Amino acid sequence: MHISQAFATRSPQGSDGPDAGRTPPRRTARGRATAALTAAVALALVLTGCGGGGGSDSAPKSAGSKADVDRVEPLAAAPAPKLPVTVSSADGTEVTIDSTDRIVPLTGSLSEIVFTLGFGKQVVARDITATFEQAEKLPVVTRAHDVSAESVLSLKPTIVLADTTTGPAEAIDQIRDAGIPLLVVEPAKELADVGRRIDTVAEALGVPSAGTELKERTEARIAAVQKSIPDHEDGEKPRVAFLYLRGSASVYLLGGAESGAGSLLEAAGAVDAGKESGLDKDFTAITSEALAKAAPDAILLMTKGFESVGGMDGLVKIPGIAETPAGMDRRIVTVDDGVLLNYGPRTDRVLAEIVEQLYAKGGTGR
């Protein structure tokens, strides 16, 4: 299960709701145990999906600012789509788009890209994982974290954007059967996917040059944040464990190689402790043994997940956490649920928040 922005926002809130969290993007057959775990998480949450003037500065105006993270920053120039265009959908179909007048993005991360490209006024609905300020007043077209085809169709969209985690399949089929152009995009799994996703959406909207501009702006800002990472005085990178928590649903998971957070941690100059300890899947239930093996110096959490267990006092009561270096030092890094794993135009801000919090103790990272 790959927790993405949508996941975070579809839980009891998240970026979009009180307990964000959506079914993660990566899905592979893993046996009954994993399926049960995935089902439990899916029920508990739903992870990613928020403008201010444009500008293409190489660094964010206020990197890591909690105030900024809830807004997207559209490009300065208004888009001038060249349509129609025919693009390949991730599910194997060819989709022809001849109008961007009424856009419905079905994940928070796709909404973020659409708004940042400058199409905010044409977006007529949102998925529950789109929690940024410019989208918050739009009607939500999901029910219990599933897309409502009827709600989407009632808005008479001219293009619908989804990704391979969007469901149920029946809703996608119903929208397509109604003759609506629906493009399925591969989900974001790591930092390297940022440019690909921007290019894909920009091409579908008929503004490939704007996509190039946004991609270059985003990549430059990410690079600028990475240049700010301090040297590790002891020569060792900090070990950081990504935990997915939903206390109200008794969901306590330790991220592994496929969690989606590893790319961010590595970009921040850290080691993904779960992956390094040998967890080669997405998530595993937290145990004292697994935490002892991971031995994190710090713990990365979604803000709502941290709150759901009662903050720091509740976190250290989870078996095994108090005994880790991170637990003993009470050292955590928190990022808003609806943006942490979006891997989109705001990823530089996410990375800046992680760097700022992780290296707050004098720049040693430990």
Buried (B, 14 or more C-beta within 10 A) or exposed (E): BBBBBBBBBBBBBBBBBEBBBBBBBBBEEEEEEBEEBBEBBBBBBBBBBBBEEBEBEEBBEEBBBEEBBBBBBBBEEEBEBEBEBEBBBBBEEEBEBBBBBBBBBBBBBBBBBBBBBBBBEBBBBBBBBBBBEBBEEBEBBBEEBBBBBEBBBEBEBBBBBBBBBBBEEEBBEBBBEEEBBBBBBBBBBBBEBBBBBBBBBBBBBBBBEBBBBBBBBBBBBBEBBBEBBEEBEEEEBBBBBBBBBBBBBEBBBBBBBBBBBBBBBBBBBBBBBBBBBEBEBBBBEBEBEBBEBBBBBBBBBBBBBBBBBEEEEBBBEBEBBBBBBBBEEEBBBBBBBBBBBBBBBBBBBBBBBBBBBBBEEEEEBB
